[in-house]
């Protein structure tokens, strides 16, 4: 991966404790999986920022290389990759996501 792309990705991730690379944005998700993530985070009442990968093909491919994860959306918590839509749904349903977010955001 190009160093400049990697630095942009790292900067985006560092810009918010919860950061989501998705199709669309939190006001207008452009796919069902991205919408799932937005709805989960909204239901937990946590602040988060997003980046629309449809607006930048270098970031769209770069984030897949960066995380070694092939799909979008991708959710980061304090710089750590949590997963995509399916993983967030599982974590939400088990209560693990709420606990993990509360701990991370309290520190």
N, C-alpha and C positions, 0 to 999 in steps of 0.2 A: 504494500500500500504506500502511496505517495505520502511523504512526511507532512506536507501541508494539509492534506485531507485528514491525516491522523490528528494533527494539532487542532484542526477545526472541530473534529468530533470530540476530542478531549475537552476542549473549551466549552462546547455545548453541554456536555454531561456535567461539567463542573459548575455550570451557571445556575443550577437548581438542585436541591436535595433529591427531588423526584423528577426525572426527565424521561420523556417518551419520544422515541422516533416512531412516527406513524404516517399513515396515508391520510392527509388532511390535517386538521388541527382540532383542539379540544372543543371549539365552537361548532365545527362542521367536519366530523370524521368522514372519510371517503371510502371506508370499507367496514364490513361488519366486525372484523377482528379488532380494528382500531377503536370502533365504537364500544365494543365490550370493555376494553381497557379504560376508556374515558368514563364509562358508566360506573365501573367498579371504583375508580379513584374518586369520582364525585360522591358516590354513596358513602365512602369513608370520610368525606369532608376534608381531604388533604390537599394542600396546594401543590400544583405541578405545572411544569412547562412542557411544551411539545415542539417538535420540528417536523415539518411536512416534507417527507422524502420525495414526494412527487414534484417538488419545486427544485430539486437539485439531484441530478442523476449520480454525481460523484459521491455525495453523502449517502444516497440510497444504496449504492454498491459498497461503499466504504464501510458503512456500519455493519454490514453482513460479514465483511472480512475482519473488522475490528473485534467483533464479539464471537466470531466463528459460529454464528447462528444464522441459518439461511432465510429466515422469514421476518416480516414486519407485521405488527409493531414489536418494538423492543423497549423494555422498561429498565431504567437504571435507578438505583437507590443509593445515594451518597457515593456515586461512582462505581458501584457494583452492579453488574448485570443480573437482573432478577429472572428475566425470561420474557416470553411473549404472551399472547392472549390465553392459550390453554393453561399455561403454568399459573398465570394470575388468577384465572377462574378457580383452579384447584386450591391455590393458596387462600383465596377469598372464602371459598366454601368451607374449608377446614378451620378458618379463624387465624391461620398462620400469618396471612398478609397483614391483617390489622395489628397483630402483635409486633411483627417485624417493623412496620411503619412507625408505630408508637415508640418503640425503643430507639430506632434510628433518628427520628425527628426530635426526640427529647434530649439527645446527646449533642 
